[in-house]
Amino acid sequence: MRYLFLLLLSLCFVCPLRAQMLDVDYNFIDTAFDGIKPVTNKEFDDTINRMTPQPLDNSFKGKLKTFFFGRKYGVDPAPKGQDKEIDLGGELKAIQDIKNGVYYIKLLVSIYDAEGKIIPLGNYKIQEKTENGANLLVFYQGSQEYGKLKLKKFEDTLKKEHDITYSRLDIIDENVIRVVYSTISDTKCAYAQVYLQN
């Protein structure tokens, strides 16, 4: 009897709330962006410049001024005639790397290399190298070498006509992966056993 009374009492409170919860205006989806005025590129840049903090003055007087009056915002525009130069160093280096046969790949699993060493999962720079007449794929992070896999000729059925150079990782089964290394002239692959951590 007590449970029936509690159930009826809870229904008395839930029914009015249920009606409020179900009273949702779904028209806001169609009108969510009504009345928003598009901005021009100049207005956007002016707002960003106005909201960007200026560099701090590291002198004692500058720090004291910042402490008492707060940080000054707004970026001084570059003087006319002095356009900012675009630094293309990283992009040019990436293009040079591709021309020299250096690619980047992400290992999703740790693998054994040709000598039985473990190459841990991570991002690697890979490059083809010939040692003692054998073609090898060398894995680097920075200038440190992490391991080598033996390369062999490979007919890549997934290669598209517009692909010139690339590298990719194929999962053969739960214990074996294939690293595909493709250049303009041919495509090679290396098989590696997955290192299973206990």
N, C-alpha and C positions, 0 to 999 in steps of 0.2 A: 504494500500500500504506500509505503514511504517513497519507493522508487517511482511509482506512478505519479504521486504528487510532485516530485522533483522534475519529472519529465514534462508534466503540464506547465509547471512554472517556468521551466527553461524555454518551452515553446512560446510562451507569452512574450518573452523578451526577444527571442530570435526572429519571430515573424515580422515585426516592424523593421528590424535591422536588415532582414533579407530583402525587403522591398526597396530599402535605400541602396543596398549593394547592387541590386539589379537595375537601378535607375541610372544607367550610364549613357552619356551622349556619345555615340560613335561617329557623329558628323565631324568631330574635331579632326579626324584623319584626313578628310577632304579639304578642310579649311585651315590646316595647321600653319601653312606658310602664307596665308592671305595677309595683305597689308605690309609685307616686308619689302622694303625698297632696296633694289640692288645698288651696290656701290661700285664706283669706278676704281681702276687700279691706283690712280693718284690718291683718292680718298683712303684706300686701304693702306698704301705706303705711308701717308701722312700720319695715320693712326698708329701704325707700328712704330714709326720714328718717335712719336710723342710718348709712347708707353715704354720705350726701351730705356733702361737706366744708363746714364753717362758713366764713363770710367771714374773710379774713385781716385782722389788725390791722396797719395800715401804719406804726405807730409803731416806733421803734428797739427798744423793749422787746418789742413784739409779734413783730417779725421775729426777734429773738434767741431768744425763747421757742419760736417755730416751728422755728428751726434746731436747737435742742438737744433739744426734746421731741416734735417732729413736729407734723403738722397735726391739729387736733381735728375729729372727725367728729360728725355728728348735727345735725339742724336743730331749733332751739327751736320748739316748737309756738306757734301764734298764741294770745294770751290769749283766754280765753273771752269771747264777746260781740263780739269784733272779727273778723268774718269777712272774708276777703280779697275785695276787689271784683274782679269779672271785667271785663277791658278788652275792650270790643266795638268799639273804634275802627276796626280794620281791616275787620271784617265789615260794620259799618254803612256804611263808605265804599264797599265793594264793592257793597252793595245800592243805595246812592245812585247809583253809577256806572251800574248797569244801568237804573235809573229814568231817568237822563239820557241814555241811549243810548250809553254808553261801554262797549265790550267789549274783551276781550283775545284776541289771536291769536298763534300762533307761525308765522312764515314759515320753511319748510324750505329754501327756495331764495331767492337774491337775485333781485329783479324790477326791471323798468323802470316808473316811474310815468308819469302822463299827460304830463308835460313832458320825459320822456326821462332823468330822473335815476335813479340806481340806489338802490333800497331794499335794504340788505343783509339777509341772513337773520338771524333773531333773534325775540325776544318784543316785541310791540308792543301799545300801547293804540290802538284804532281808534274813530273817531267820525265820524258823518255831519255834513257842513257844506254850506251852500249859498253859492256865490260866483257872481255874475253870472248868476243863474238856473240854474246847473248844480249838480246834486247831486254832491258829492265825498265820498269816503271818505279821511279823513286819518289817517296813521300817525304815532304819537308814541312816543317813549321818554322818560319823565319829561315835561318840558314842551317838549322839542325836537321839532320837526316834521321828519319824514324824507321825506315824499312824499305825493302824492295820487293817487287813482284815480277815474275817472268812474264813477258808479253809474247803473244803469238798472233798470227794473222786471223782475222775474224770478219765474216760476212754479216754485216749488221742489217737485219731486216727492218729495224725501227728507224734507221736513218732516213731523214726526209731530204728531198732534193735541194732545198734551200739551206740545209745545214752544211756549213763548211768545216768548222772545227768545234769540238765539244768534248766533254767527258761526263760520264754518268755512272751510276751504281745500280746494278740489277741484282735482285734477290733470286737465286736459283732455287734453294730450299732453305730450311732453317739452319743448316750448317755451312752452306757455301754461298758466297757472293761473287759477282763478276764485275770488275772495273773495266769500263769501255773507254778507250782513248782513241779519239778520231782526229786525224789531220786532213789536210786537203788531199793528199795522195792516197792514204789508205786508213783502214780502221783496224785496231788491234785490241786484244782484251787480255785480262789476267784474272785467274781464278784464285780465290783465297778462302781458307777455312775460317769460320767464325770462331772467335775465342769466347767460350761460354764461361762466365764467372760463376763460382759456386756461392 
